[in-house]
Amino acid sequence: MNNQGSGDTLTPFIFSLFSILLSRILLIEIFLPMWTEIEMIGITYPISWGLNALCGLAYILVKKVKSAKNENIKKI
């Protein structure tokens, strides 16, 4: 597999958009009424970064499996 990028920019963009923007908004909407201190907003940042990292890792693994399957089909 090529180390210069996946060749697909839309899927990682959507993952980033969801995990960084939407997850922060949802977390703030859910937890702010229960925990009204400013630290709650700061906690949403590492949570959303972690979610983004997990989405990226899942994307890379799925892409790698599909690439391996395509190479095996080409060999046949």
MARVO-884800 format. One record per residue (C-alpha): residue in one letter; residue number from 1; x, y, z; chain. Coordinates in pm, whole numbers. Example, Ala and Ser with C-alpha at 12.3 -4.5 7.8 and 13.67 -1.06 7.14 Angstrom:
% residues 2
+---------+-----+--------+--------+--------+--------+
: residuo : num :     px :     py :     pz : cadena :
+---------+-----+--------+--------+--------+--------+
:       A :   1 :   1230 :   -450 :    780 :      A :
:       S :   2 :   1367 :   -106 :    714 :      A :
+---------+-----+--------+--------+--------+--------+
END
This chain:
% residues 76
+---------+-----+--------+--------+--------+--------+
: residuo : num :     px :     py :     pz : cadena :
+---------+-----+--------+--------+--------+--------+
:       M :   1 :      0 :      0 :      0 :      A :
:       N :   2 :    116 :    348 :    -82 :      A :
:       N :   3 :    244 :    557 :    212 :      A :
:       Q :   4 :    168 :    890 :     47 :      A :
:       G :   5 :   -203 :    892 :    125 :      A :
:       S :   6 :   -516 :    692 :     74 :      A :
:       G :   7 :   -623 :    863 :   -248 :      A :
:       D :   8 :   -958 :    938 :    -88 :      A :
:       T :   9 :  -1013 :   1270 :     85 :      A :
:       L :  10 :  -1389 :   1281 :    131 :      A :
:       T :  11 :  -1421 :    991 :    377 :      A :
:       P :  12 :  -1151 :   1114 :    619 :      A :
:       F :  13 :  -1299 :   1464 :    593 :      A :
:       I :  14 :  -1642 :   1335 :    693 :      A :
:       F :  15 :  -1489 :   1137 :    984 :      A :
:       S :  16 :  -1309 :   1450 :   1103 :      A :
:       L :  17 :  -1616 :   1665 :   1063 :      A :
:       F :  18 :  -1826 :   1424 :   1267 :      A :
:       S :  19 :  -1575 :   1337 :   1535 :      A :
:       I :  20 :  -1435 :   1684 :   1596 :      A :
:       L :  21 :  -1732 :   1913 :   1542 :      A :
:       L :  22 :  -2050 :   1715 :   1594 :      A :
:       S :  23 :  -1923 :   1503 :   1883 :      A :
:       R :  24 :  -1813 :   1816 :   2074 :      A :
:       I :  25 :  -2151 :   1977 :   2024 :      A :
:       L :  26 :  -2333 :   1661 :   2133 :      A :
:       L :  27 :  -2110 :   1615 :   2437 :      A :
:       I :  28 :  -2158 :   1976 :   2542 :      A :
:       E :  29 :  -2535 :   1953 :   2493 :      A :
:       I :  30 :  -2555 :   1632 :   2697 :      A :
:       F :  31 :  -2316 :   1707 :   2983 :      A :
:       L :  32 :  -2330 :   2086 :   3025 :      A :
:       P :  33 :  -2667 :   2080 :   3210 :      A :
:       M :  34 :  -2517 :   1833 :   3461 :      A :
:       W :  35 :  -2169 :   1987 :   3491 :      A :
:       T :  36 :  -2177 :   2363 :   3445 :      A :
:       E :  37 :  -1808 :   2440 :   3489 :      A :
:       I :  38 :  -1578 :   2550 :   3206 :      A :
:       E :  39 :  -1361 :   2239 :   3249 :      A :
:       M :  40 :  -1642 :   2035 :   3094 :      A :
:       I :  41 :  -1587 :   2211 :   2762 :      A :
:       G :  42 :  -1213 :   2145 :   2785 :      A :
:       I :  43 :  -1273 :   1774 :   2842 :      A :
:       T :  44 :  -1464 :   1746 :   2515 :      A :
:       Y :  45 :  -1149 :   1826 :   2313 :      A :
:       P :  46 :   -943 :   1514 :   2398 :      A :
:       I :  47 :  -1255 :   1299 :   2373 :      A :
:       S :  48 :  -1324 :   1425 :   2021 :      A :
:       W :  49 :   -957 :   1386 :   1922 :      A :
:       G :  50 :   -965 :   1027 :   2046 :      A :
:       L :  51 :  -1282 :    960 :   1851 :      A :
:       N :  52 :  -1120 :   1108 :   1541 :      A :
:       A :  53 :   -813 :    888 :   1591 :      A :
:       L :  54 :  -1031 :    577 :   1627 :      A :
:       C :  55 :  -1227 :    663 :   1313 :      A :
:       G :  56 :   -902 :    721 :   1123 :      A :
:       L :  57 :   -755 :    393 :   1244 :      A :
:       A :  58 :  -1070 :    202 :   1148 :      A :
:       Y :  59 :  -1064 :    366 :    804 :      A :
:       I :  60 :   -699 :    274 :    749 :      A :
:       L :  61 :   -756 :    -87 :    857 :      A :
:       V :  62 :  -1062 :   -130 :    633 :      A :
:       K :  63 :   -878 :     31 :    341 :      A :
:       K :  64 :   -579 :   -201 :    398 :      A :
:       V :  65 :   -800 :   -513 :    405 :      A :
:       K :  66 :   -978 :   -408 :     84 :      A :
:       S :  67 :   -642 :   -339 :    -82 :      A :
:       A :  68 :   -509 :   -681 :     19 :      A :
:       K :  69 :   -823 :   -851 :   -117 :      A :
:       N :  70 :   -791 :   -663 :   -446 :      A :
:       E :  71 :   -425 :   -768 :   -479 :      A :
:       N :  72 :   -517 :  -1131 :   -410 :      A :
:       I :  73 :   -786 :  -1116 :   -679 :      A :
:       K :  74 :   -537 :   -971 :   -928 :      A :
:       K :  75 :   -297 :  -1261 :   -860 :      A :
:       I :  76 :   -565 :  -1516 :   -950 :      A :
+---------+-----+--------+--------+--------+--------+
END
